[in-house]
């Protein structure tokens, strides 16, 4: 009886890590592509803003125009972040809906 109990404990101990590995779903292809696209968009926006900043630094400007320029750059970054966040949320919601529909059928 003790041998059977030990075998069951060892079997459970060996199988438990496998269950943990399969519990978390790996990111699917769509999510990977989304992350890559967002990273590229951030990189491009950063390069564009650096170039614009260099051009603006070459010209004499009033403090009001500098403040306006700085605010415009900030708004562009915020809009990019918001659009990427919305897109990520839509993809996650789509996956949840698909998962829920799959579990119902």
DRENLUMNU-502278 format. One record per atom (N, C-alpha, C): x, y, z; atom name; residue in one letter. Coordinates in steps of 0.05 Angstrom, whole numbers. Layout:
((X,Y,Z),'CA','A')
...
***
This chain:
((16,-24,0),'N','X')
((0,0,0),'CA','X')
((17,25,0),'C','X')
((39,25,16),'N','X')
((57,47,17),'CA','X')
((71,51,-9),'C','X')
((78,29,-23),'N','X')
((91,31,-49),'CA','X')
((73,45,-69),'C','X')
((47,38,-69),'N','X')
((28,49,-88),'CA','X')
((25,79,-83),'C','X')
((24,86,-58),'N','X')
((21,115,-50),'CA','X')
((46,130,-59),'C','X')
((70,119,-55),'N','X')
((94,132,-64),'CA','X')
((95,135,-94),'C','X')
((86,114,-109),'N','X')
((86,116,-138),'CA','X')
((67,138,-147),'C','X')
((44,140,-135),'N','X')
((24,161,-142),'CA','X')
((36,189,-136),'C','X')
((49,192,-114),'N','X')
((61,218,-107),'CA','X')
((82,225,-127),'C','X')
((100,206,-134),'N','X')
((121,212,-153),'CA','X')
((109,218,-181),'C','X')
((89,203,-189),'N','X')
((76,208,-215),'CA','X')
((64,236,-216),'C','X')
((50,243,-195),'N','X')
((38,270,-193),'CA','X')
((60,291,-194),'C','X')
((81,287,-179),'N','X')
((104,305,-178),'CA','X')
((116,309,-206),'C','X')
((117,288,-222),'N','X')
((129,289,-249),'CA','X')
((110,302,-269),'C','X')
((84,298,-266),'N','X')
((65,308,-285),'CA','X')
((57,337,-280),'C','X')
((59,346,-255),'N','X')
((51,373,-248),'CA','X')
((66,395,-264),'C','X')
((92,394,-267),'N','X')
((105,415,-283),'CA','X')
((96,416,-312),'C','X')
((88,393,-323),'N','X')
((78,393,-351),'CA','X')
((51,407,-353),'C','X')
((35,404,-333),'N','X')
((9,418,-333),'CA','X')
((13,448,-332),'C','X')
((32,457,-317),'N','X')
((38,485,-315),'CA','X')
((48,497,-341),'C','X')
((63,481,-356),'N','X')
((73,491,-381),'CA','X')
((51,494,-402),'C','X')
((32,476,-402),'N','X')
((10,478,-421),'CA','X')
((-11,497,-413),'C','X')
((-12,505,-388),'N','X')
((-33,523,-378),'CA','X')
((-31,550,-390),'C','X')
((-7,561,-392),'N','X')
((-3,587,-404),'CA','X')
((-1,584,-434),'C','X')
((-17,599,-449),'N','X')
((-16,596,-478),'CA','X')
((6,614,-489),'C','X')
((21,604,-507),'N','X')
((43,620,-519),'CA','X')
((30,641,-537),'C','X')
((44,663,-541),'N','X')
((33,684,-558),'CA','X')
((29,674,-587),'C','X')
((7,680,-598),'N','X')
((1,670,-625),'CA','X')
((15,688,-646),'C','X')
((13,680,-670),'N','X')
((27,694,-692),'CA','X')
((17,723,-695),'C','X')
((-9,727,-692),'N','X')
((-21,753,-695),'CA','X')
((-10,773,-674),'C','X')
((-8,763,-649),'N','X')
((2,780,-627),'CA','X')
((32,786,-632),'C','X')
((47,767,-641),'N','X')
((75,772,-647),'CA','X')
((78,793,-668),'C','X')
((63,790,-690),'N','X')
((64,810,-712),'CA','X')
((56,838,-702),'C','X')
((36,839,-685),'N','X')
((27,864,-674),'CA','X')
((49,877,-657),'C','X')
((62,862,-641),'N','X')
((84,873,-624),'CA','X')
((107,883,-642),'C','X')
((114,867,-662),'N','X')
((135,876,-681),'CA','X')
((128,902,-695),'C','X')
((103,903,-704),'N','X')
((93,927,-718),'CA','X')
((93,951,-700),'C','X')
((85,948,-675),'N','X')
((85,970,-656),'CA','X')
((113,979,-650),'C','X')
((131,960,-647),'N','X')
((159,967,-642),'CA','X')
((171,983,-665),'C','X')
((165,975,-689),'N','X')
((175,989,-713),'CA','X')
((162,1017,-714),'C','X')
((137,1020,-708),'N','X')
((124,1046,-708),'CA','X')
((136,1064,-688),'C','X')
((142,1054,-664),'N','X')
((155,1070,-643),'CA','X')
((183,1080,-652),'C','X')
((198,1061,-665),'N','X')
((224,1068,-674),'CA','X')
((223,1090,-696),'C','X')
((205,1087,-715),'N','X')
((202,1106,-736),'CA','X')
((193,1134,-725),'C','X')
((175,1134,-706),'N','X')
((166,1159,-695),'CA','X')
((189,1173,-680),'C','X')
((205,1157,-666),'N','X')
((228,1169,-652),'CA','X')
((248,1181,-671),'C','X')
((254,1167,-692),'N','X')
((273,1177,-712),'CA','X')
((262,1203,-725),'C','X')
((236,1202,-732),'N','X')
((224,1226,-744),'CA','X')
((225,1250,-725),'C','X')
((219,1245,-700),'N','X')
((219,1268,-681),'CA','X')
((247,1278,-676),'C','X')
((267,1260,-676),'N','X')
((295,1270,-674),'CA','X')
((303,1287,-697),'C','X')
((295,1278,-721),'N','X')
((302,1294,-745),'CA','X')
((288,1321,-745),'C','X')
((262,1321,-737),'N','X')
((248,1346,-735),'CA','X')
((260,1365,-715),'C','X')
((269,1353,-692),'N','X')
((281,1369,-671),'CA','X')
((308,1382,-681),'C','X')
((323,1366,-696),'N','X')
((348,1377,-707),'CA','X')
((343,1400,-726),'C','X')
((323,1397,-743),'N','X')
((317,1418,-763),'CA','X')
((307,1443,-748),'C','X')
((290,1439,-728),'N','X')
((280,1462,-713),'CA','X')
((302,1476,-697),'C','X')
((322,1461,-689),'N','X')
((344,1473,-673),'CA','X')
((362,1490,-691),'C','X')
((361,1486,-717),'N','X')
((378,1501,-735),'CA','X')
((367,1529,-740),'C','X')
((342,1533,-733),'N','X')
((328,1559,-739),'CA','X')
((322,1573,-713),'C','X')
((322,1600,-715),'N','X')
((315,1616,-692),'CA','X')
((285,1615,-688),'C','X')
((277,1612,-663),'N','X')
((248,1610,-657),'CA','X')
((242,1625,-632),'C','X')
((217,1634,-630),'N','X')
((208,1646,-605),'CA','X')
((202,1624,-585),'C','X')
((200,1632,-560),'N','X')
((194,1613,-539),'CA','X')
((166,1601,-543),'C','X')
((147,1616,-553),'N','X')
((120,1606,-558),'CA','X')
((120,1585,-580),'C','X')
((135,1589,-601),'N','X')
((136,1569,-622),'CA','X')
((150,1544,-613),'C','X')
((171,1547,-596),'N','X')
((185,1523,-585),'CA','X')
((166,1507,-567),'C','X')
((151,1521,-551),'N','X')
((132,1508,-533),'CA','X')
((110,1493,-550),'C','X')
((101,1506,-571),'N','X')
((81,1494,-588),'CA','X')
((92,1469,-602),'C','X')
((117,1471,-611),'N','X')
((130,1449,-624),'CA','X')
((133,1425,-605),'C','X')
((142,1432,-581),'N','X')
((146,1411,-560),'CA','X')
((119,1398,-553),'C','X')
((98,1413,-551),'N','X')
((71,1403,-545),'CA','X')
((62,1385,-568),'C','X')
((67,1393,-593),'N','X')
((59,1377,-616),'CA','X')
((73,1350,-616),'C','X')
((98,1350,-610),'N','X')
((113,1325,-609),'CA','X')
((102,1307,-587),'C','X')
((95,1319,-564),'N','X')
((84,1303,-542),'CA','X')
((57,1291,-550),'C','X')
((41,1307,-564),'N','X')
((15,1297,-572),'CA','X')
((17,1274,-592),'C','X')
((37,1276,-610),'N','X')
((41,1255,-630),'CA','X')
((48,1229,-615),'C','X')
((66,1231,-595),'N','X')
((73,1207,-580),'CA','X')
((49,1195,-565),'C','X')
((33,1212,-553),'N','X')
((9,1203,-539),'CA','X')
((-10,1190,-558),'C','X')
((-14,1202,-581),'N','X')
((-33,1190,-601),'CA','X')
((-23,1163,-610),'C','X')
((3,1160,-614),'N','X')
((14,1134,-622),'CA','X')
((9,1113,-601),'C','X')
((16,1121,-576),'N','X')
((12,1102,-553),'CA','X')
((-18,1094,-551),'C','X')
((-35,1113,-553),'N','X')
((-64,1108,-550),'CA','X')
((-74,1089,-573),'C','X')
((-66,1095,-597),'N','X')
((-75,1078,-619),'CA','X')
((-64,1049,-617),'C','X')
((-39,1047,-608),'N','X')
((-27,1020,-604),'CA','X')
((-41,1005,-581),'C','X')
((-47,1020,-560),'N','X')
((-61,1007,-538),'CA','X')
((-89,998,-546),'C','X')
((-103,1014,-562),'N','X')
((-130,1007,-571),'CA','X')
((-128,982,-589),'C','X')
((-108,982,-607),'N','X')
((-105,959,-625),'CA','X')
((-99,933,-609),'C','X')
((-82,935,-589),'N','X')
((-75,912,-573),'CA','X')
((-100,903,-558),'C','X')
((-116,921,-548),'N','X')
((-140,914,-533),'CA','X')
((-160,900,-552),'C','X')
((-162,910,-577),'N','X')
((-180,897,-596),'CA','X')
((-172,868,-602),'C','X')
((-146,864,-605),'N','X')
((-136,837,-611),'CA','X')
((-141,819,-587),'C','X')
((-136,828,-563),'N','X')
((-141,812,-539),'CA','X')
((-170,805,-536),'C','X')
((-187,825,-541),'N','X')
((-216,820,-540),'CA','X')
((-225,800,-561),'C','X')
((-213,802,-584),'N','X')
((-220,783,-606),'CA','X')
((-212,754,-598),'C','X')
((-188,752,-585),'N','X')
((-179,725,-576),'CA','X')
((-197,714,-554),'C','X')
((-205,732,-536),'N','X')
((-223,723,-515),'CA','X')
((-250,713,-527),'C','X')
((-260,728,-546),'N','X')
((-286,721,-559),'CA','X')
((-283,694,-573),'C','X')
((-261,692,-589),'N','X')
((-256,667,-603),'CA','X')
((-253,643,-584),'C','X')
((-239,647,-562),'N','X')
((-235,626,-542),'CA','X')
((-262,618,-530),'C','X')
((-278,639,-524),'N','X')
((-304,633,-512),'CA','X')
((-323,619,-531),'C','X')
((-323,627,-557),'N','X')
((-339,613,-577),'CA','X')
((-330,585,-581),'C','X')
((-304,581,-580),'N','X')
((-293,554,-584),'CA','X')
((-301,536,-561),'C','X')
((-301,547,-537),'N','X')
((-308,530,-514),'CA','X')
((-338,523,-514),'C','X')
((-354,541,-526),'N','X')
((-383,535,-527),'CA','X')
((-390,513,-547),'C','X')
((-374,512,-569),'N','X')
((-380,492,-590),'CA','X')
((-368,465,-585),'C','X')
***
